[in-house]
Amino acid sequence: MPSNSSRILLISFNVAGHDSLALGYIKAYALKEPTVSRRTFIEILNFSNEEGDVRQALYYITEFKPQLIGFSCYCWSMQKILELARSVKQIIPEVPLVVGGPEVGPVSDKYLEQNPALDVGVHDEGEAVFLELIKYYFAGKGKLENIAGISFRKGKKIVRNEDRSPIKDLDEIPSPYLTGVLTPRDGVTYLQSFRGCPFRCGFCYEAGRHKGLRFFSYERVQAEVELIMADSGIRSFHFVDSVFNLNSKHLKKLTDILCTANRDNKQLRTIEVFAEKIDEKTVEYLIQAGVQSIETGPQTAIPETQQRIGRYFDPEKFSRAVRLMGDRGIEVWCDLIVGLPGDSFFRCAYSVAFIMNLRPARVVMSILHVLPGTQLFEQAEKFGLSFDSQPPHYVVGSDTFPFKQIYEAVLFSSAVTKEYNLALS
């Protein structure tokens, strides 16, 4: 790092061993600007959310001596980030602290109001915003008031600027893998072919964002796939698309790219699919693409609850898809969410039985997080929802599912699914 370079840290707390794809995009986008690339050194620090010590992170930060810090914030990591931000401000108070990500974006004003250590909150996508912040802090270009997509601290006031339109052409964001910003690694390399989601599930952050889908070009995806396939150290990788089987045309194109490049039998693992759209032809595409495992709903097997949270569910089509994929050797992981409005203890128990009767490879149980920006968060009163205002925003109760039943359902579901998964492992 040249001694005269401006120093920027991008920090995330992730599942152990994983890198932040989001921060890879932000760094790659910033470095495509020639003046930033020449005069700025940007370092990404990934800490384990399970094992990461805030004081260890603080040590790295003070040794690096950054002049700007950006944090990628999720419901599971926000408490650690806030603790770290408070400590950073005590030691190097002159360094601007920027927060963004799904946990902050929809409620950035609230986070700035409640946490004096934070200086800027990013409303949504961070690539273009963070580049403008770099220019403002290090080149004196523009004013914070003119940067769309942020809220910021001005004296004792919090100023919220207008939202920023998303980047239409995703190829404007350089690939963090093709540019060397991120190094592909076995089992923890994540690709993305589009942003957005065609569905509007009430519990999901992605559903409350932009309407419509935006795509990376197939040429870009192909170049990333070929890079990974050429690496002998990588045996498996992932796509983070919200729905891998978005439509038959898109799936066939991805299958062609993957099938052509995969000369070493690498595995594509834990992609998310919409089960009701799975048929024999779709399964054949998945097998040709090298898919080893998929993750899907139903979250709940109660049609009334599904309708209430805005999620399409066809029990017969879902069941057929799970069995069809399992019969062809694809590992199927079925998700169950405890605490959805419309459910109850016995309805939750029914969902557990419904899923297990399908004999998936794994059942994944989680407690409902009422996330900022989701329909459940925005319309909590309509659903009779009560939840913890602090992250990770666990549900406390709803008009059909009081806390006592939720607690008992969590105990029941955890025990049963644990035994089920152990029996199949």
HELIX and SHEET records of a PDB file:
HELIX    1   1 LEU A   21  LEU A   31  1                                  11    
HELIX    2   2 PRO A   34  ARG A   39  1                                   6    
HELIX    3   3 VAL A   54  PHE A   64  1                                  11    
HELIX    4   4 MET A   78  ILE A   91  1                                  14    
HELIX    5   5 GLY A  105  VAL A  107  5                                   3    
HELIX    6   6 SER A  108  GLN A  114  1                                   7    
HELIX    7   7 GLU A  127  ALA A  139  1                                  13    
HELIX    8   8 LEU A  144  ASN A  146  5                                   3    
HELIX    9   9 LEU A  170  GLU A  172  5                                   3    
HELIX   10  10 GLU A  206  GLY A  208  5                                   3    
HELIX   11  11 TYR A  218  MET A  229  1                                  12    
HELIX   12  12 SER A  248  ALA A  261  1                                  14    
HELIX   13  13 ALA A  275  LYS A  277  5                                   3    
HELIX   14  14 GLU A  280  GLN A  288  1                                   9    
HELIX   15  15 PRO A  303  ARG A  308  1                                   6    
HELIX   16  16 PRO A  315  ASP A  327  1                                  13    
HELIX   17  17 PHE A  345  ASN A  357  1                                  13    
HELIX   18  18 GLN A  375  GLU A  378  1                                   4    
HELIX   19  19 PHE A  403  LEU A  424  1                                  22    
SHEET    1   A 7 THR A  40  SER A  48  0                                        
SHEET    2   A 7 SER A   6  ASN A  14  1                                        
SHEET    3   A 7 LEU A  68  SER A  72  1                                        
SHEET    4   A 7 LEU A  97  GLY A 100  1                                        
SHEET    5   A 7 VAL A 120  VAL A 122  1                                        
SHEET    6   A 7 ILE A 150  LYS A 154 -1                                        
SHEET    7   A 7 LYS A 157  ARG A 160 -1                                        
SHEET    1   B 3 TYR A 190  LEU A 191  0                                        
SHEET    2   B 3 SER A 236  PHE A 239  1                                        
SHEET    3   B 3 GLN A 267  LEU A 268  1                                        
SHEET    1   C 2 PHE A 194  ARG A 195  0                                        
SHEET    2   C 2 ARG A 214  PHE A 215 -1                                        
SHEET    1   D 4 ILE A 271  GLU A 272  0                                        
SHEET    2   D 4 SER A 293  GLN A 299  1                                        
SHEET    3   D 4 GLU A 331  VAL A 338  1                                        
SHEET    4   D 4 ARG A 362  ILE A 367  1                                        
SHEET    1   E 2 SER A 386  PHE A 387  0                                        
SHEET    2   E 2 VAL A 395  GLY A 397 -1                                        
END                                                                             
